[in-house]
Amino acid sequence: MSSVGGRERYQSLVNTDLELEMDNLGRLASREGYQSLVKPDLKLEMDNLERFMKMANDFKHSIGFKGTLLLEPKPQEPTKHQYDWDAATSVAFLHKYGLLEDFKLNIECNHATLAGHSCEHELEVARINGVLGNIDANTGDAQTGWDTDQFLTDPRMAMLVMAVVVKNNGLGSGGINFDAKIRRESISTEDLFYGHISGMDALARGLRNAAALKEAGQLDGLIADRYASWKAKGGLGQKIINGKVGFAELEKYALSNPDPGSSMASAKQELAEIYLDMATK
């Protein structure tokens, strides 16, 4: 990114958001990267990205903008490798440079596909790190290698996306937007309406199904059973969590329990899939 050009674009966006009294400003970075490691100074590039983001945050405060700044992970396109490859990479960047308190992530489902992840994976990584700020609700095509920006219409995917939102108790000042477009062969004006209607209906349906899944408690029950040993008072799991054991104690435990599978709880993946199918309506 040209620091001067990037500053001008960012300053214009923040001033517009302030005038419109908006709650978020997204798409910081998400395009910065390289085509080849032959020519860039990678450390300087990363350090300069941090400097730009700190300047952006300082400018936000200087004009009184109260909204959340959003970083949007994207693995590639237009460059071959981009510095905010996925949610985990972006969280690591924010953590390294002390920016976790100032930025959240805008997760785009199509970018998750490009990074080799599911959308719910990216959302969950952002959620457990406290930086889930907004969702670009679109999808990609696994058979292509670029950003197709299709409307999200798959019922099960919509449910899994909204299940993370439910676990996150909403999106705070963020929300869900459609960074999506109709297909090339859809040439009628009314197709724009069909696209947005199908996307909104899918997410509304997904939220209903996610709420029903949560209320039924079956999936949560499977998870609780799987990790029950970690919460058992006086058990090995609790000792590991509390830092009371090391490799020596774990070796002793392993030697005295030659068949660890006999005491392990099954993840019951197949049963979990049944519960998900039952909830997808």
Disulfide bonds with the S-S distance in Angstrom:
Cys109-Cys119 2.13
